[in-house]
Amino acid sequence: MSETNQSLTGIALRKFRKNFWGVFSFVFILVVLFLALFAYVLAPDDSENANKMHLSIHSKKPGFEVQMLSIPSGEKNERPFVGYFFGFKDTDAEVPISSYQLKGKVIIYREYTEDPSLQITKSIALDKFKGCKDVNEVARKYISTQKFMLGTDKYGRDVLSRMLVGSRVSLSIGFVAVFISLVVGIFFGSIGGYFGGKADAFVMWLVNIIWSIPTLLLVIAITLALGKGFWQVFVAVGLTMWVEVARVVRGQVISVKEMQYVTAARALGFGDFRIIFNHILPNIMAPVIVISAANFASAILVESGLSFLGLGAQPPIPSWGGMIKDHYSYIILGKPYLAMVPGVAIMLVTLAFMMTGNALRDALDVKSS
């Protein structure tokens, strides 16, 4: 079938598939989305917010292994299914140990510490482990070797688990912020571009006012007005990104509102808003899609900056920016990986969205071959 007989969507998809880095970036984004969605299934620490702390094994290097004794509390998790998506309640106590002995109906263990002279020896009776007939069964079920693939942070939490759960914050703020920016930007941009006159003057005045304020300062101001929190940051970032969408939509509407299909719609007696939303907007969405990909990357960077300043997602909710904030001083203390791991993750995700946006721009460019 010749290219002229294909739909514009088919041509765009074919061109996009030819862009190796665009496809690679898109697949990378899908993988990150999968990891974020099933973070608690994949994370070694499946507690809420991956917040199990073991101060005795803080700031350990990637690949660190330690024996872990789990002491059951007897409480049952009240949401076994929901826990796979939102984390399980941390009911059992975990103790890092360096060694243990089995004597009669007692387990004698030494708590892990870097200084052998500070080791504390404790014992725990078999009665604490309900359902176990002897200490050997307790050892098999409740003592295991845990490996921390990306090491532990300054509180002894698993960095890999925090990274997986923290990806939800970055991706969520991207989706929510882009959605808000699209709703507000498309509305104001289409109104200003279609009606012109005073409506256009008001929209451009509002756009110029918002544009003249530095993005980070505006986000901080909105965040302080709405209060610190998870969703407040999402709304604040979204309310600062709509101006770019509005300018693009306004320009596109102005360029197509005098075309024949719009004139025909007016001649048929269609209302202005029906013409805008049913006829004009579907034909100008290509550049909006491209700018949305760029805004997604910008939203992730802004959220990371806010978390670094302490205005983003609040502890114990993990976020990549917050992880950098907690460990940036470790860069000069010989453990730079604690800050570099989330930093590299932010860089890769942002780069993937930018490259996907560039590939979409090339694919949707009707002037290119």
C-alpha positions in Angstrom: 0.0 0.0 0.0 1.4 3.4 -0.9 2.1 6.1 1.7 -0.6 8.3 0.1 -3.3 5.7 0.8 -2.4 5.3 4.4 -4.0 7.3 7.2 -2.0 10.0 8.9 -2.0 8.0 12.1 -0.5 5.0 10.2 2.2 7.1 8.6 3.1 8.6 12.0 3.3 5.2 13.6 5.5 3.9 10.8 7.9 6.9 11.2 7.9 6.5 14.9 8.9 2.8 14.7 11.8 3.7 12.5 13.2 6.0 15.3 15.3 3.6 17.3 16.0 5.9 20.3 12.3 7.0 20.3 11.1 3.4 20.5 13.8 2.5 23.0 12.8 5.4 25.3 9.2 4.5 25.0 9.8 0.9 26.0 12.0 2.2 28.9 9.1 4.3 30.1 6.8 1.3 29.9 9.2 -0.7 32.0 9.5 2.1 34.6 5.6 2.3 34.7 5.5 -1.5 35.3 8.0 -1.3 38.1 6.1 1.5 39.7 2.8 -0.2 39.5 4.0 -3.4 41.0 6.6 -1.8 43.3 5.5 -3.6 46.4 5.4 -7.0 44.6 9.0 -6.6 43.4 10.5 -4.7 46.3 12.4 -6.7 49.0 10.9 -4.4 51.6 7.1 -4.6 51.0 6.2 -2.5 54.1 4.3 0.7 53.6 6.6 3.3 52.0 9.5 0.7 52.3 10.2 2.1 55.7 11.8 -0.7 57.6 14.7 0.8 59.5 17.8 -1.0 60.9 20.2 1.5 62.2 22.9 -1.1 62.8 23.3 -1.6 59.1 23.0 2.0 57.9 24.8 3.3 54.8 26.0 -0.1 53.6 27.4 -0.6 50.1 25.5 -2.3 47.3 25.5 -6.1 47.6 25.7 -6.0 51.4 24.4 -9.2 53.0 23.3 -9.8 56.6 21.4 -12.5 58.5 18.0 -11.2 59.6 15.9 -12.6 62.5 12.2 -12.0 62.1 10.2 -11.9 65.4 6.4 -12.2 64.8 4.1 -9.9 66.7 1.0 -12.1 66.3 -0.9 -9.3 64.4 -2.5 -10.2 61.1 -2.4 -7.9 58.1 -5.9 -6.5 57.6 -5.5 -5.9 53.9 -3.6 -8.8 52.3 -4.7 -8.1 48.7 -4.5 -4.3 48.8 -1.0 -4.6 50.3 0.4 -5.8 47.0 -0.4 -2.3 45.6 0.0 0.0 48.7 2.3 -2.0 51.0 1.8 -4.2 54.0 1.6 -3.1 57.5 4.9 -3.6 59.2 3.9 -5.9 62.1 6.9 -8.2 62.6 10.1 -6.9 64.1 13.4 -7.6 62.3 16.8 -7.8 63.9 20.0 -7.9 62.0 22.3 -10.6 63.6 25.9 -11.6 63.1 25.5 -15.2 64.5 23.1 -17.4 66.4 23.0 -20.6 68.4 20.2 -23.1 69.1 20.0 -24.4 72.7 17.1 -26.4 73.8 14.0 -24.2 73.4 16.0 -21.0 73.2 17.7 -19.1 70.3 20.7 -17.2 71.4 21.8 -14.5 68.9 24.2 -11.6 68.6 23.0 -8.4 67.2 24.9 -7.1 64.2 27.3 -4.3 64.8 30.5 -3.0 63.0 32.4 -3.0 66.3 32.7 -6.5 67.7 33.3 -5.1 71.2 29.8 -3.6 71.2 28.0 -6.8 70.2 25.0 -7.6 72.4 24.0 -11.2 73.0 20.3 -11.8 73.5 18.0 -14.8 73.7 14.5 -15.5 72.7 12.2 -18.4 73.7 10.5 -20.8 71.4 7.1 -19.7 72.8 7.5 -16.4 70.9 7.1 -18.3 67.6 3.7 -19.8 67.5 3.3 -23.0 65.5 6.9 -23.9 65.6 7.7 -27.2 67.4 11.5 -26.8 67.9 14.1 -24.1 67.5 15.4 -25.7 64.3 12.1 -25.0 62.6 12.3 -21.4 63.9 15.7 -21.0 62.3 14.4 -22.3 59.0 11.3 -20.1 58.9 12.4 -16.9 60.7 16.2 -16.5 60.1 17.2 -15.7 56.5 20.1 -14.0 54.7 19.0 -10.7 53.2 21.0 -9.1 50.4 20.7 -5.3 49.7 21.3 -5.0 46.0 21.7 -1.2 46.1 22.8 -1.0 49.7 21.1 0.7 52.6 20.5 4.4 53.4 21.4 6.3 56.5 18.5 4.9 58.4 19.3 1.3 57.3 16.4 1.1 54.8 16.7 -0.9 51.6 17.6 1.6 48.8 16.3 -0.7 46.0 12.9 -0.8 47.7 12.8 2.9 48.3 13.8 3.5 44.6 10.9 1.3 43.4 8.3 2.8 45.6 9.7 6.3 45.1 9.2 6.0 41.3 5.5 6.2 41.9 5.8 9.8 43.1 7.8 11.0 40.1 5.5 9.3 37.6 2.4 10.3 39.4 3.3 13.9 39.5 4.1 13.7 35.8 0.7 12.3 34.9 -1.3 14.6 37.2 0.6 17.7 36.4 0.3 17.1 32.6 -3.4 16.4 33.0 -4.0 19.6 34.8 -1.9 21.6 32.4 -3.7 20.1 29.4 -7.2 20.8 30.9 -6.4 24.4 31.8 -4.1 25.2 28.9 -6.4 23.8 26.2 -9.4 25.7 27.6 -7.7 29.1 27.8 -5.7 28.6 24.6 -8.7 27.6 22.5 -10.9 30.3 23.9 -8.3 33.0 23.3 -7.4 31.8 19.8 -10.9 31.2 18.6 -12.7 34.3 19.9 -9.8 36.7 19.7 -10.4 40.3 20.8 -10.7 41.0 24.5 -10.8 37.3 25.3 -7.5 36.7 23.6 -6.0 39.8 25.2 -7.1 38.6 28.7 -5.7 35.1 28.0 -2.3 36.5 26.8 -2.2 38.9 29.7 -2.7 36.0 32.1 -0.1 33.8 30.3 2.5 36.6 30.3 2.0 37.2 34.1 2.4 33.5 34.9 5.3 33.2 32.4 7.2 36.1 34.0 7.4 34.4 37.4 10.2 31.8 37.8 8.6 28.3 37.8 10.2 27.1 41.0 9.2 30.2 42.9 5.7 30.0 41.6 5.4 26.3 42.6 6.8 27.1 46.1 4.3 29.9 46.5 1.4 27.7 45.5 2.7 24.8 47.6 2.9 27.1 50.7 -0.6 28.4 50.0 -2.1 24.9 49.6 0.1 23.3 52.3 2.8 20.7 52.3 1.6 17.3 51.0 1.5 14.7 48.3 -1.4 16.0 46.2 -0.7 19.7 46.9 2.6 19.4 45.0 0.9 17.8 42.0 -1.7 20.6 41.8 1.0 23.2 42.2 3.2 21.9 39.4 0.2 21.4 37.1 -0.9 25.0 37.6 2.5 26.3 36.5 2.7 24.3 33.3 -0.5 25.2 31.5 0.9 28.4 30.0 3.0 26.6 27.5 0.1 24.4 26.4 -2.1 27.5 26.2 0.3 29.3 23.9 0.7 26.3 21.6 -3.1 25.7 21.4 -3.8 29.4 20.8 -1.4 29.6 17.9 -2.8 26.4 16.4 -6.4 27.5 16.7 -5.6 30.9 15.1 -4.0 29.1 12.2 -6.9 26.7 11.5 -10.1 28.6 12.5 -10.5 30.1 9.1 -10.1 26.8 7.2 -12.9 25.4 5.1 -14.1 22.7 7.5 -14.5 25.3 10.2 -16.4 27.6 7.9 -18.6 24.7 6.8 -19.3 23.9 10.5 -20.4 27.4 11.1 -22.6 27.4 8.0 -24.3 24.3 9.3 -25.2 26.2 12.5 -22.9 24.4 14.9 -22.2 26.2 18.2 -18.8 27.8 18.8 -17.8 25.3 21.6 -18.9 22.3 19.5 -16.7 23.6 16.6 -13.8 24.1 19.0 -13.9 20.8 20.8 -15.3 18.5 18.1 -13.6 19.9 15.0 -10.6 22.2 15.7 -9.0 20.5 18.8 -8.8 17.0 17.3 -6.9 18.4 14.3 -4.3 20.3 16.3 -3.4 17.7 19.0 0.0 16.7 17.4 2.0 19.6 18.9 0.1 19.3 22.1 1.2 15.7 22.5 4.8 16.7 21.9 4.8 19.5 24.5 3.0 17.2 27.0 6.0 14.8 26.8 8.4 17.7 27.5 6.1 18.8 30.4 6.2 15.3 31.8 9.9 15.5 32.1 9.8 19.0 33.5 7.3 18.0 36.1 9.6 15.2 37.4 12.5 17.7 37.6 10.4 20.3 39.5 9.1 17.7 41.9 12.6 16.5 42.6 13.7 20.1 43.2 10.8 20.6 45.6 11.6 17.3 47.5 15.2 18.4 47.8 14.0 21.7 49.4 11.7 19.8 51.7 8.5 21.0 50.0 7.7 17.8 48.0 6.3 14.5 49.2 6.8 14.4 53.0 8.5 11.6 54.9 8.1 8.7 55.2 6.8 8.7 51.6 9.9 8.0 49.5 10.8 10.2 46.5 13.9 10.4 44.4 14.4 14.0 45.2 14.0 13.4 48.9 16.5 10.6 48.7 19.1 13.0 47.2 18.3 15.5 49.9 18.9 12.9 52.6 22.2 11.8 51.2 23.8 14.6 49.2 26.4 15.1 52.0 27.5 11.5 51.6 29.1 12.5 48.2 32.1 13.9 50.0 32.0 11.2 52.7 33.0 8.3 50.5 29.5 7.0 49.7 28.3 9.0 46.7 26.1 6.1 45.4 23.5 7.0 48.0 22.8 10.2 46.2 23.9 9.1 42.7 21.4 6.2 42.4 18.2 8.4 42.6 20.0 11.1 40.6 20.8 8.8 37.7 17.2 7.5 37.9 15.8 11.0 37.5 18.2 11.7 34.6 17.3 8.5 32.7 13.5 8.9 33.1 13.7 12.6 32.1 15.9 11.8 29.1 13.5 9.0 28.1 10.5 11.4 28.0 12.4 14.1 26.2 13.6 11.6 23.5 10.1 10.2 23.2 8.8 13.7 22.7 11.4 14.4 20.0 10.5 11.1 18.2 6.8 12.1 18.4 7.6 15.5 17.0 9.4 14.0 14.0 6.7 11.4 13.5 3.9 13.9 13.5 5.6 16.4 11.3 3.6 16.2 8.1 6.3 18.1 6.1 9.0 15.5 6.7 9.3 12.5 4.5 
